[in-house]
């Protein structure tokens, strides 16, 4: 999911998993639907979601989102029993499911959730096929990020 200049999230963005970009090399992303209950949608509208530890598990040819924490609203969820850590089914077509399954089984990749956002009043999740970074890769990424920030400051002063 792209962000606007200035670091603010785009209007349709619900949550982003910045830790996933720090811990993994994201090679490919897919947009997928998400099966949610009514109280979960209300909580998402209020921004009560955390994607920090979210990952995707493949079971019986289907994809499920684990580790997503959606905090129930007190006013919206009084009449239902809520489970904030439940597994949520991800809606992908067969070709995409086979591609994810192959990446996990044959290449040893991980599937992580990188963003949640609204698209035409529906909740979409962006899942990425990822390879874990080593510690020296993380340091190099930090160094590059710091250099880009410093370079931007230098150019800003010279103009």
N, C-alpha and C positions, 0 to 999 in steps of 0.2 A: 504494500500500500504506500503510495507516495505521500509525502508531507509537503506542506506549503513552506515557502521561504520564511524563516523566522522561527522554525522549530515547532510550530503549532500543527496539530494533526488536521487532516482534511475533514470537511464537514460530515462525511459519511462514516468516518472512522469511529469505532467503538473502543477498541483496545489494540495495542501492538505489543509484540514480544521482542523487546530489544535485546534481551539476554540470549535469545536464539541466534541472532546475527553475531553476537560476540563469541558464543561458544561453538558455532558451526559454520562451515562453508556451505551456503545454500546454493545448490546447483540448479534446481528447477522448482518452480512453484505451480500450484494448481488452485483454481478457485472452486470451492465446493459449497453446497448447501448444508444446513445443519438442522437436525430434528430437535425442536425445543418445545417445552411446555409453556403455557400462557404466563405463569409467574416468572419464568426465565426471561421472556421477551420484555416484560415490564421492568425487570431488574437491569437488563441490558440498556433499555432506554434511559434509565437513571445512572448508567455508567458503573454499576456494581459488579464488575467482572475482573478477573485476574488470569492472565495467560502465561505467567512466568514459567511454570513447570508443565505446560501443555505439550502432549505428544500424541501420536496416532498409533493405534494397535490394529493389526489386521487379524480378524477372527472369522473363520468360515466364509472367506471371500467377501467380507464386508469390512469397512473401516469405522473405527470408533475413536472418539476424542476422549482422552484421559487427562486428568490433572488440571482441568479448567475449573476455577472456583467462581461460581455465580452466587453472590450473597442475596438471599431472599429479602424482599421488602416486607416490613412488618404489616403495612396496610394492605398489600396486594396478595399476601399468601397466608391469611389466617384460616382459610377453610380447606387447605390442602396440606398434605405432608410433603415437606421439601427435603431434597437431598442435594446440597450444593456441590458435591463432588461426583455426582453420578456420571456414568458413561453416556455420551451423546453420539448418536449415529451420524456419520458424515455421508452426504449424498453425492456420489460420483458415478460416472458411467462405467461400464464394464472395462473398456479399454484403459481408462485411467486407473481403475482398481488393479488391473493386471500389471500395469507399469509400476505402480507403487509396490505391489507384492514382489515383483521381480527385483526391484532395487533393494529391497530389504533382504530377501533370501539369497540372491546371487552376489550382490556387490557389498553387502554388509552395511548398507546405509541406514539412516534414521529418518523418520518422518516427524517433523515438528510443526506445530501451529505457529504461524508468524504474525497473523493479524485477524481481527474480527471487524467487519464493517457492514454497513447497510447498502443494499443495492436494490432499488425498486421496492422498498418497504419489506425486503427479505434480508435475513441475516446470512451473510456469507463468511466463510472462514478461508483464509489463505494458508494452504499447507505446503511445506517445502521439503524436498528430498535433500537431505543434508549429510555431510561428512564431518565428524568431530574435529575440532582444531586441537593442535598440541599447544603447550604453554608458550613455546617460542613463536608460534604463529599469532597467538593473542598479543604478545608483546610487539610484534611487528605491526599488527593492525593498529594498536594504540599509537605507535610511533608515527605511522602514516597519517592517522587522524589528527594528531597534534601538529604535524608539519603542515597539513592543509589548512588548519585553523590559523597557524602563524603566518602562512603565506597570504591568506586572505586579509589579515591585519596589516601586513606590509603593503599590499596593493591598495588597501583602503587609505592608508596614510599618504601614499605617494600621489593619490588623485586629488 
